[in-house]
Amino acid sequence: MVVDVGAPVTEPGPLEHFLTARYGLHTRMAGRTRWVPNRHEPWPLRRATLLELDDELLAAAGFPELAGTPPDSVLHSRGTATEFGMPRAL
């Protein structure tokens, strides 16, 4: 994937929040599903333009027509510090 990073997102809207506000992750440990909580500041987001994408996942999942359509949103972030809590069995 190649993107052209643009201007900062100064007022994230509902879409940006939905795409980036993750406060936990699911994983498998010892044959069981676990949820691991995390805390982080809002991601410092920037708008971006997709220049190139080599995507085989959508076609393999049965959606070949989607691989050729432009994305609804392209964002970039340099990252944010995250603290992870103890895994919890589900």
Residue pairs with C-beta under 8 A, 6 or more apart in sequence:
1 50
1 52
1 53
1 54
2 50
2 51
2 52
2 53
3 48
3 49
3 50
3 51
3 74
3 76
4 48
4 49
4 51
5 46
5 47
5 48
5 76
6 46
6 47
6 48
6 49
7 46
7 47
8 44
8 45
8 46
8 47
9 16
9 45
9 46
9 47
9 75
12 20
12 42
12 45
15 72
15 73
16 45
16 73
16 75
19 73
19 75
20 42
20 43
20 45
20 75
20 77
21 42
22 38
23 37
23 38
23 39
23 40
24 35
24 36
24 37
24 38
25 35
25 36
25 38
26 33
26 34
26 35
26 36
26 90
27 33
27 34
27 36
27 87
28 34
29 87
32 89
32 90
33 89
33 90
34 87
34 88
34 89
34 90
35 87
35 88
35 90
36 84
36 85
36 86
36 87
36 88
37 84
37 85
37 88
38 82
38 83
38 84
38 85
39 82
39 83
39 85
40 80
40 81
40 82
40 83
41 80
41 81
42 80
43 77
43 79
43 80
44 77
44 78
44 80
45 75
45 76
45 77
46 75
46 76
46 77
47 74
47 75
47 76
48 74
48 75
48 76
49 74
50 70
50 71
50 74
55 67
56 67
58 64
58 66
58 67
59 67
